Amino acid sequence: MLAAFCFYISMIFSIFKITDHPVQPFFPVRVFNMSLYPDTLEKLPVTDQIVVRCRKGDVRAFHELYEAYSKAMYNICLRMTGHSSDAEDVLQEAFVQVFKNLEKLESDSSLTAWIKRIVVNHCLSYLRKKKVHWEEVGDTEAAAEAEIDEEEHALTVSMVKEAIRELPDGYRTVLNLYIFEEYSHREIAGLLGITESTVKTQFMRAKEKVRQLVKAKIK
């Protein structure tokens, strides 16, 4: 979550001006998580043995695997869908696919990355069903958006998180994939089936929209 930490800090101290409005403490990093659960993937107790047991049909192993990953993966679903009930549905569908396809996991592959990829793909499928549209733009427009002269305004961490939740689905998707899930612009373009220029422009517009939403709240 280091990228998310840096994003919030940059929004507060680089893009926005600190005024008399109170700013929440920005440590530890988990403060910036947008859900009820901390992201704990760095300290998972999951071993290859659990995967082996799952492949043998060990029900307890399935439960252990789910318990180890579900909270962090729920965070992804919540950030991507924007609604707790939808996040829960997408999470369950993703884990059904995880359990059904454990045999396809290569022995030298990262279990965490593999599960995360399945979860993100299910989130994107959910958004496509909602007819979320990513408007294609040219290189010229992307460059123009990147040169926005951002004004400085006061905000708090909670206001930024609330503003992100209020973003249109398309903007929120690109911002979440880049900031929280740490995909590159090129990787996001591949996931969404759009150009890299469009991704960059959508990201800049998402940041600008967050700024506008926060500015409206502090007036």
C-alpha atoms as an extended CHARMM CRD file, in Angstrom:
* protein
*
       219  EXT
         1         1  MET       CA              0.0000000000        0.0000000000        0.0000000000  PROA      1               0.0000000000
         2         2  LEU       CA              3.0190000000        2.3270000000       -0.2780000000  PROA      2               0.0000000000
         3         3  ALA       CA              1.7050000000        3.8100000000       -3.5230000000  PROA      3               0.0000000000
         4         4  ALA       CA             -1.5910000000        4.6590000000       -1.8430000000  PROA      4               0.0000000000
         5         5  PHE       CA              0.2710000000        6.2620000000        1.0540000000  PROA      5               0.0000000000
         6         6  CYS       CA              2.2860000000        8.4110000000       -1.3640000000  PROA      6               0.0000000000
         7         7  PHE       CA             -0.8600000000        9.3580000000       -3.2720000000  PROA      7               0.0000000000
         8         8  TYR       CA             -2.6090000000       10.7000000000       -0.1900000000  PROA      8               0.0000000000
         9         9  ILE       CA              0.4750000000       12.5280000000        1.0040000000  PROA      9               0.0000000000
        10        10  SER       CA              0.9690000000       14.1070000000       -2.4140000000  PROA      10              0.0000000000
        11        11  MET       CA             -2.6960000000       15.1360000000       -2.5530000000  PROA      11              0.0000000000
        12        12  ILE       CA             -2.3700000000       16.8200000000        0.8240000000  PROA      12              0.0000000000
        13        13  PHE       CA              1.0590000000       18.4030000000        0.6520000000  PROA      13              0.0000000000
        14        14  SER       CA              1.7680000000       18.8750000000       -3.0650000000  PROA      14              0.0000000000
        15        15  ILE       CA             -1.5650000000       19.4630000000       -4.7700000000  PROA      15              0.0000000000
        16        16  PHE       CA             -3.4390000000       21.0790000000       -1.9160000000  PROA      16              0.0000000000
        17        17  LYS       CA             -2.5990000000       23.9500000000        0.3920000000  PROA      17              0.0000000000
        18        18  ILE       CA             -2.6960000000       23.3060000000        4.1200000000  PROA      18              0.0000000000
        19        19  THR       CA             -4.9030000000       25.9080000000        5.8150000000  PROA      19              0.0000000000
        20        20  ASP       CA             -6.7630000000       26.0800000000        9.1040000000  PROA      20              0.0000000000
        21        21  HSD       CA             -8.7360000000       22.9480000000        8.2080000000  PROA      21              0.0000000000
        22        22  PRO       CA             -7.5710000000       20.0040000000       10.3400000000  PROA      22              0.0000000000
        23        23  VAL       CA             -5.6290000000       17.2350000000        8.6280000000  PROA      23              0.0000000000
        24        24  GLN       CA             -5.8360000000       13.7390000000       10.0430000000  PROA      24              0.0000000000
        25        25  PRO       CA             -2.5910000000       12.0090000000       11.0940000000  PROA      25              0.0000000000
        26        26  PHE       CA             -1.0670000000       10.0980000000        8.1980000000  PROA      26              0.0000000000
        27        27  PHE       CA              0.5060000000        7.1710000000        9.9880000000  PROA      27              0.0000000000
        28        28  PRO       CA              0.4590000000        4.2310000000       10.0260000000  PROA      28              0.0000000000
        29        29  VAL       CA             -0.1060000000        3.4420000000        6.3560000000  PROA      29              0.0000000000
        30        30  ARG       CA             -3.2030000000        1.3330000000        7.0080000000  PROA      30              0.0000000000
        31        31  VAL       CA             -5.0600000000        4.5780000000        7.8550000000  PROA      31              0.0000000000
        32        32  PHE       CA             -5.5040000000        5.0400000000        4.1300000000  PROA      32              0.0000000000
        33        33  ASN       CA             -7.2480000000        1.7470000000        3.4540000000  PROA      33              0.0000000000
        34        34  MET       CA            -10.7280000000        2.3920000000        2.1060000000  PROA      34              0.0000000000
        35        35  SER       CA            -12.4780000000       -0.4980000000        3.8250000000  PROA      35              0.0000000000
        36        36  LEU       CA            -13.0380000000       -1.9760000000        7.2500000000  PROA      36              0.0000000000
        37        37  TYR       CA            -10.1690000000       -4.4100000000        6.8970000000  PROA      37              0.0000000000
        38        38  PRO       CA             -6.4040000000       -3.8940000000        6.7350000000  PROA      38              0.0000000000
        39        39  ASP       CA             -4.4980000000       -5.1870000000        3.7240000000  PROA      39              0.0000000000
        40        40  THR       CA             -2.3700000000       -7.9630000000        5.1990000000  PROA      40              0.0000000000
        41        41  LEU       CA             -0.9650000000       -9.7340000000        2.1650000000  PROA      41              0.0000000000
        42        42  GLU       CA              2.6400000000       -9.0840000000        3.1940000000  PROA      42              0.0000000000
        43        43  LYS       CA              2.3280000000      -11.3320000000        6.2530000000  PROA      43              0.0000000000
        44        44  LEU       CA              0.1270000000      -14.1580000000        5.0540000000  PROA      44              0.0000000000
        45        45  PRO       CA              0.6570000000      -17.5280000000        6.7500000000  PROA      45              0.0000000000
        46        46  VAL       CA             -0.2690000000      -19.3620000000        3.5520000000  PROA      46              0.0000000000
        47        47  THR       CA              2.1770000000      -22.0530000000        2.4150000000  PROA      47              0.0000000000
        48        48  ASP       CA              2.4310000000      -24.4080000000       -0.5320000000  PROA      48              0.0000000000
        49        49  GLN       CA              1.0730000000      -27.1370000000        1.7510000000  PROA      49              0.0000000000
        50        50  ILE       CA             -2.3000000000      -25.3990000000        1.9650000000  PROA      50              0.0000000000
        51        51  VAL       CA             -2.5270000000      -25.3500000000       -1.8240000000  PROA      51              0.0000000000
        52        52  VAL       CA             -1.6070000000      -29.0440000000       -1.9430000000  PROA      52              0.0000000000
        53        53  ARG       CA             -4.2970000000      -29.8200000000        0.6310000000  PROA      53              0.0000000000
        54        54  CYS       CA             -6.8580000000      -27.8050000000       -1.3270000000  PROA      54              0.0000000000
        55        55  ARG       CA             -6.0450000000      -29.7750000000       -4.4520000000  PROA      55              0.0000000000
        56        56  LYS       CA             -6.7620000000      -32.9490000000       -2.4820000000  PROA      56              0.0000000000
        57        57  GLY       CA            -10.1840000000      -31.6420000000       -1.5120000000  PROA      57              0.0000000000
        58        58  ASP       CA             -9.3550000000      -30.7690000000        2.1090000000  PROA      58              0.0000000000
        59        59  VAL       CA            -12.3050000000      -28.5750000000        3.1780000000  PROA      59              0.0000000000
        60        60  ARG       CA            -10.3510000000      -27.1120000000        6.1140000000  PROA      60              0.0000000000
        61        61  ALA       CA             -7.5890000000      -26.0100000000        3.7210000000  PROA      61              0.0000000000
        62        62  PHE       CA            -10.1170000000      -24.1920000000        1.5540000000  PROA      62              0.0000000000
        63        63  HSD       CA            -11.3330000000      -22.3700000000        4.6550000000  PROA      63              0.0000000000
        64        64  GLU       CA             -7.7720000000      -21.4520000000        5.6760000000  PROA      64              0.0000000000
        65        65  LEU       CA             -6.9900000000      -20.1410000000        2.2200000000  PROA      65              0.0000000000
        66        66  TYR       CA            -10.1600000000      -18.0610000000        2.1490000000  PROA      66              0.0000000000
        67        67  GLU       CA             -9.5410000000      -16.6650000000        5.6380000000  PROA      67              0.0000000000
        68        68  ALA       CA             -5.9920000000      -15.7050000000        4.6890000000  PROA      68              0.0000000000
        69        69  TYR       CA             -6.9250000000      -13.7840000000        1.5510000000  PROA      69              0.0000000000
        70        70  SER       CA            -10.5670000000      -12.7490000000        1.7230000000  PROA      70              0.0000000000
        71        71  LYS       CA            -10.2230000000       -9.5430000000        3.7250000000  PROA      71              0.0000000000
        72        72  ALA       CA             -7.4920000000       -8.0440000000        1.5670000000  PROA      72              0.0000000000
        73        73  MET       CA             -9.2860000000       -9.1460000000       -1.6150000000  PROA      73              0.0000000000
        74        74  TYR       CA            -12.5340000000       -7.6890000000       -0.3030000000  PROA      74              0.0000000000
        75        75  ASN       CA            -10.7190000000       -4.3500000000       -0.0830000000  PROA      75              0.0000000000
        76        76  ILE       CA             -9.9670000000       -4.5790000000       -3.7910000000  PROA      76              0.0000000000
        77        77  CYS       CA            -13.5680000000       -5.4380000000       -4.6050000000  PROA      77              0.0000000000
        78        78  LEU       CA            -14.8900000000       -2.5910000000       -2.4790000000  PROA      78              0.0000000000
        79        79  ARG       CA            -12.5440000000       -0.0530000000       -4.0280000000  PROA      79              0.0000000000
        80        80  MET       CA            -13.4120000000       -1.2200000000       -7.5310000000  PROA      80              0.0000000000
        81        81  THR       CA            -17.1830000000       -1.6050000000       -7.1910000000  PROA      81              0.0000000000
        82        82  GLY       CA            -17.8340000000        1.1670000000       -4.6840000000  PROA      82              0.0000000000
        83        83  HSD       CA            -20.5460000000       -0.7910000000       -2.8600000000  PROA      83              0.0000000000
        84        84  SER       CA            -20.1980000000       -3.3270000000       -0.0470000000  PROA      84              0.0000000000
        85        85  SER       CA            -22.9480000000       -5.6530000000       -1.2780000000  PROA      85              0.0000000000
        86        86  ASP       CA            -21.5160000000       -5.7360000000       -4.8010000000  PROA      86              0.0000000000
        87        87  ALA       CA            -18.0210000000       -6.2300000000       -3.3790000000  PROA      87              0.0000000000
        88        88  GLU       CA            -19.2050000000       -9.2560000000       -1.4150000000  PROA      88              0.0000000000
        89        89  ASP       CA            -20.8560000000      -10.7810000000       -4.4860000000  PROA      89              0.0000000000
        90        90  VAL       CA            -17.7990000000      -10.2580000000       -6.6850000000  PROA      90              0.0000000000
        91        91  LEU       CA            -15.5210000000      -11.6350000000       -3.9750000000  PROA      91              0.0000000000
        92        92  GLN       CA            -17.5290000000      -14.8490000000       -3.6830000000  PROA      92              0.0000000000
        93        93  GLU       CA            -17.5880000000      -15.3360000000       -7.4530000000  PROA      93              0.0000000000
        94        94  ALA       CA            -13.8350000000      -14.7620000000       -7.6390000000  PROA      94              0.0000000000
        95        95  PHE       CA            -13.0730000000      -17.3060000000       -4.9330000000  PROA      95              0.0000000000
        96        96  VAL       CA            -15.2720000000      -19.8880000000       -6.6220000000  PROA      96              0.0000000000
        97        97  GLN       CA            -12.9890000000      -19.5210000000       -9.6420000000  PROA      97              0.0000000000
        98        98  VAL       CA             -9.8980000000      -19.6220000000       -7.4160000000  PROA      98              0.0000000000
        99        99  PHE       CA            -10.9480000000      -22.9200000000       -5.8570000000  PROA      99              0.0000000000
       100       100  LYS       CA            -11.9730000000      -24.4240000000       -9.1870000000  PROA      100             0.0000000000
       101       101  ASN       CA             -8.6820000000      -23.5260000000      -10.8660000000  PROA      101             0.0000000000
       102       102  LEU       CA             -6.0440000000      -24.2230000000       -8.2210000000  PROA      102             0.0000000000
       103       103  GLU       CA             -4.8170000000      -27.0960000000      -10.3810000000  PROA      103             0.0000000000
       104       104  LYS       CA             -3.8090000000      -24.5520000000      -13.0190000000  PROA      104             0.0000000000
       105       105  LEU       CA             -1.5470000000      -22.6120000000      -10.6520000000  PROA      105             0.0000000000
       106       106  GLU       CA              2.0490000000      -23.1040000000      -11.6870000000  PROA      106             0.0000000000
       107       107  SER       CA              4.3560000000      -24.2970000000       -8.9070000000  PROA      107             0.0000000000
       108       108  ASP       CA              6.6560000000      -21.3030000000       -9.2810000000  PROA      108             0.0000000000
       109       109  SER       CA              3.8480000000      -18.7370000000       -9.5290000000  PROA      109             0.0000000000
       110       110  SER       CA              2.9100000000      -16.2920000000       -6.7950000000  PROA      110             0.0000000000
       111       111  LEU       CA             -0.3270000000      -17.4240000000       -5.1720000000  PROA      111             0.0000000000
       112       112  THR       CA             -1.0600000000      -13.8650000000       -4.0400000000  PROA      112             0.0000000000
       113       113  ALA       CA             -0.5880000000      -12.3860000000       -7.5060000000  PROA      113             0.0000000000
       114       114  TRP       CA             -2.6430000000      -15.1710000000       -9.0710000000  PROA      114             0.0000000000
       115       115  ILE       CA             -5.5880000000      -14.6750000000       -6.7120000000  PROA      115             0.0000000000
       116       116  LYS       CA             -5.3830000000      -10.9070000000       -7.0540000000  PROA      116             0.0000000000
       117       117  ARG       CA             -5.4740000000      -11.1740000000      -10.8480000000  PROA      117             0.0000000000
       118       118  ILE       CA             -8.6280000000      -13.3090000000      -10.6620000000  PROA      118             0.0000000000
       119       119  VAL       CA            -10.2730000000      -10.8540000000       -8.2510000000  PROA      119             0.0000000000
       120       120  VAL       CA             -9.4010000000       -7.8200000000      -10.3830000000  PROA      120             0.0000000000
       121       121  ASN       CA            -10.7020000000       -9.5510000000      -13.5160000000  PROA      121             0.0000000000
       122       122  HSD       CA            -14.0000000000      -10.3040000000      -11.7820000000  PROA      122             0.0000000000
       123       123  CYS       CA            -14.2520000000       -6.6800000000      -10.6780000000  PROA      123             0.0000000000
       124       124  LEU       CA            -13.7040000000       -5.5410000000      -14.2610000000  PROA      124             0.0000000000
       125       125  SER       CA            -16.3320000000       -8.0010000000      -15.4980000000  PROA      125             0.0000000000
       126       126  TYR       CA            -18.7630000000       -6.5280000000      -12.9890000000  PROA      126             0.0000000000
       127       127  LEU       CA            -18.0150000000       -3.0130000000      -14.2470000000  PROA      127             0.0000000000
       128       128  ARG       CA            -18.4200000000       -4.0720000000      -17.8820000000  PROA      128             0.0000000000
       129       129  LYS       CA            -21.8450000000       -5.4790000000      -17.0410000000  PROA      129             0.0000000000
       130       130  LYS       CA            -22.6990000000       -2.0340000000      -15.6870000000  PROA      130             0.0000000000
       131       131  LYS       CA            -21.7210000000       -0.6340000000      -19.0890000000  PROA      131             0.0000000000
       132       132  VAL       CA            -18.8850000000        1.4290000000      -17.6550000000  PROA      132             0.0000000000
       133       133  HSD       CA            -17.3530000000        3.3520000000      -20.5550000000  PROA      133             0.0000000000
       134       134  TRP       CA            -13.7740000000        4.5670000000      -20.9290000000  PROA      134             0.0000000000
       135       135  GLU       CA            -13.7480000000        7.3440000000      -23.4990000000  PROA      135             0.0000000000
       136       136  GLU       CA            -10.9010000000        7.0050000000      -25.9720000000  PROA      136             0.0000000000
       137       137  VAL       CA             -8.7170000000       10.1050000000      -26.3450000000  PROA      137             0.0000000000
       138       138  GLY       CA             -5.7570000000       11.0200000000      -28.5010000000  PROA      138             0.0000000000
       139       139  ASP       CA             -2.1850000000       11.7260000000      -27.4720000000  PROA      139             0.0000000000
       140       140  THR       CA             -2.7120000000       15.4750000000      -27.7560000000  PROA      140             0.0000000000
       141       141  GLU       CA             -5.5900000000       15.5260000000      -25.3030000000  PROA      141             0.0000000000
       142       142  ALA       CA             -3.7180000000       13.2890000000      -22.8970000000  PROA      142             0.0000000000
       143       143  ALA       CA             -0.7560000000       15.6390000000      -22.8970000000  PROA      143             0.0000000000
       144       144  ALA       CA             -2.9950000000       18.6360000000      -22.3260000000  PROA      144             0.0000000000
       145       145  GLU       CA             -4.6560000000       17.0000000000      -19.3560000000  PROA      145             0.0000000000
       146       146  ALA       CA             -1.2790000000       16.1730000000      -17.8470000000  PROA      146             0.0000000000
       147       147  GLU       CA             -0.3420000000       19.8650000000      -17.8270000000  PROA      147             0.0000000000
       148       148  ILE       CA             -3.2340000000       20.9750000000      -15.6080000000  PROA      148             0.0000000000
       149       149  ASP       CA             -2.1150000000       23.7790000000      -13.3180000000  PROA      149             0.0000000000
       150       150  GLU       CA             -3.5510000000       22.3950000000      -10.0970000000  PROA      150             0.0000000000
       151       151  GLU       CA             -4.6400000000       24.9030000000       -7.4890000000  PROA      151             0.0000000000
       152       152  GLU       CA             -3.9210000000       24.2980000000       -3.8390000000  PROA      152             0.0000000000
       153       153  HSD       CA             -6.7330000000       23.6290000000       -1.3820000000  PROA      153             0.0000000000
       154       154  ALA       CA             -7.1580000000       22.1780000000        2.0860000000  PROA      154             0.0000000000
       155       155  LEU       CA             -8.3900000000       18.6560000000        2.7040000000  PROA      155             0.0000000000
       156       156  THR       CA             -8.2510000000       15.7430000000        5.0860000000  PROA      156             0.0000000000
       157       157  VAL       CA             -7.5280000000       12.1190000000        4.3750000000  PROA      157             0.0000000000
       158       158  SER       CA            -11.1490000000       11.1800000000        5.0070000000  PROA      158             0.0000000000
       159       159  MET       CA            -12.3090000000       13.7750000000        2.4800000000  PROA      159             0.0000000000
       160       160  VAL       CA             -9.9970000000       12.3530000000       -0.1860000000  PROA      160             0.0000000000
       161       161  LYS       CA            -11.2480000000        8.8170000000        0.4550000000  PROA      161             0.0000000000
       162       162  GLU       CA            -14.8530000000        9.9880000000        0.2720000000  PROA      162             0.0000000000
       163       163  ALA       CA            -14.1610000000       11.8430000000       -2.9600000000  PROA      163             0.0000000000
       164       164  ILE       CA            -12.6120000000        8.7370000000       -4.5300000000  PROA      164             0.0000000000
       165       165  ARG       CA            -15.7060000000        6.7290000000       -3.6410000000  PROA      165             0.0000000000
       166       166  GLU       CA            -17.8430000000        9.3780000000       -5.3840000000  PROA      166             0.0000000000
       167       167  LEU       CA            -15.9050000000        9.2390000000       -8.6600000000  PROA      167             0.0000000000
       168       168  PRO       CA            -17.6830000000        7.9500000000      -11.7690000000  PROA      168             0.0000000000
       169       169  ASP       CA            -16.9950000000        4.2330000000      -12.2090000000  PROA      169             0.0000000000
       170       170  GLY       CA            -14.5790000000        4.7140000000      -15.0960000000  PROA      170             0.0000000000
       171       171  TYR       CA            -12.4180000000        7.2600000000      -13.2960000000  PROA      171             0.0000000000
       172       172  ARG       CA            -12.4750000000        5.2980000000      -10.0440000000  PROA      172             0.0000000000
       173       173  THR       CA            -11.4450000000        2.1100000000      -11.8380000000  PROA      173             0.0000000000
       174       174  VAL       CA             -8.3730000000        3.6430000000      -13.4610000000  PROA      174             0.0000000000
       175       175  LEU       CA             -7.3160000000        5.4530000000      -10.2920000000  PROA      175             0.0000000000
       176       176  ASN       CA             -7.7300000000        2.3410000000       -8.1490000000  PROA      176             0.0000000000
       177       177  LEU       CA             -5.8460000000        0.1110000000      -10.5700000000  PROA      177             0.0000000000
       178       178  TYR       CA             -2.9400000000        2.5670000000      -10.7500000000  PROA      178             0.0000000000
       179       179  ILE       CA             -2.7190000000        3.8040000000       -7.1390000000  PROA      179             0.0000000000
       180       180  PHE       CA             -3.9830000000        0.9370000000       -5.0020000000  PROA      180             0.0000000000
       181       181  GLU       CA             -3.3870000000       -2.1500000000       -7.1330000000  PROA      181             0.0000000000
       182       182  GLU       CA             -0.1310000000       -0.7230000000       -8.5510000000  PROA      182             0.0000000000
       183       183  TYR       CA             -0.6610000000       -1.6370000000      -12.1970000000  PROA      183             0.0000000000
       184       184  SER       CA              1.2420000000        0.4080000000      -14.7790000000  PROA      184             0.0000000000
       185       185  HSD       CA             -0.5720000000        2.5580000000      -17.3380000000  PROA      185             0.0000000000
       186       186  ARG       CA              0.3250000000       -0.0150000000      -19.9840000000  PROA      186             0.0000000000
       187       187  GLU       CA             -1.0290000000       -2.8960000000      -17.8890000000  PROA      187             0.0000000000
       188       188  ILE       CA             -4.2600000000       -1.0090000000      -17.2110000000  PROA      188             0.0000000000
       189       189  ALA       CA             -4.6530000000       -0.3100000000      -20.9150000000  PROA      189             0.0000000000
       190       190  GLY       CA             -4.3950000000       -4.0420000000      -21.5690000000  PROA      190             0.0000000000
       191       191  LEU       CA             -6.8900000000       -4.9110000000      -18.8500000000  PROA      191             0.0000000000
       192       192  LEU       CA             -9.4660000000       -2.3970000000      -20.0480000000  PROA      192             0.0000000000
       193       193  GLY       CA             -8.8700000000       -2.7400000000      -23.7700000000  PROA      193             0.0000000000
       194       194  ILE       CA             -8.0900000000        0.9530000000      -24.2610000000  PROA      194             0.0000000000
       195       195  THR       CA             -5.0130000000        2.9380000000      -25.2460000000  PROA      195             0.0000000000
       196       196  GLU       CA             -2.3070000000        3.9200000000      -22.7920000000  PROA      196             0.0000000000
       197       197  SER       CA             -2.9950000000        7.5790000000      -23.6070000000  PROA      197             0.0000000000
       198       198  THR       CA             -6.5980000000        7.0940000000      -22.5750000000  PROA      198             0.0000000000
       199       199  VAL       CA             -5.5010000000        5.5520000000      -19.2760000000  PROA      199             0.0000000000
       200       200  LYS       CA             -3.2070000000        8.4950000000      -18.5440000000  PROA      200             0.0000000000
       201       201  THR       CA             -5.9310000000       10.9920000000      -19.3600000000  PROA      201             0.0000000000
       202       202  GLN       CA             -8.5340000000        9.1430000000      -17.2990000000  PROA      202             0.0000000000
       203       203  PHE       CA             -6.1080000000        9.1040000000      -14.3750000000  PROA      203             0.0000000000
       204       204  MET       CA             -5.4360000000       12.8440000000      -14.6280000000  PROA      204             0.0000000000
       205       205  ARG       CA             -9.1570000000       13.5460000000      -14.8890000000  PROA      205             0.0000000000
       206       206  ALA       CA             -9.8030000000       11.3290000000      -11.8710000000  PROA      206             0.0000000000
       207       207  LYS       CA             -7.2690000000       13.3060000000       -9.8250000000  PROA      207             0.0000000000
       208       208  GLU       CA             -8.8210000000       16.5660000000      -11.0000000000  PROA      208             0.0000000000
       209       209  LYS       CA            -12.3050000000       15.3060000000      -10.1220000000  PROA      209             0.0000000000
       210       210  VAL       CA            -11.1330000000       14.3360000000       -6.6350000000  PROA      210             0.0000000000
       211       211  ARG       CA             -9.7270000000       17.8400000000       -6.2420000000  PROA      211             0.0000000000
       212       212  GLN       CA            -12.9980000000       19.4230000000       -7.3520000000  PROA      212             0.0000000000
       213       213  LEU       CA            -15.0800000000       17.2460000000       -5.0150000000  PROA      213             0.0000000000
       214       214  VAL       CA            -12.8680000000       18.0870000000       -2.0480000000  PROA      214             0.0000000000
       215       215  LYS       CA            -12.8590000000       21.7720000000       -2.9100000000  PROA      215             0.0000000000
       216       216  ALA       CA            -16.6750000000       21.7760000000       -2.9550000000  PROA      216             0.0000000000
       217       217  LYS       CA            -16.8030000000       20.1170000000        0.4670000000  PROA      217             0.0000000000
       218       218  ILE       CA            -14.5550000000       22.6410000000        2.1950000000  PROA      218             0.0000000000
       219       219  LYS       CA            -16.3270000000       25.7710000000        0.9050000000  PROA      219             0.0000000000
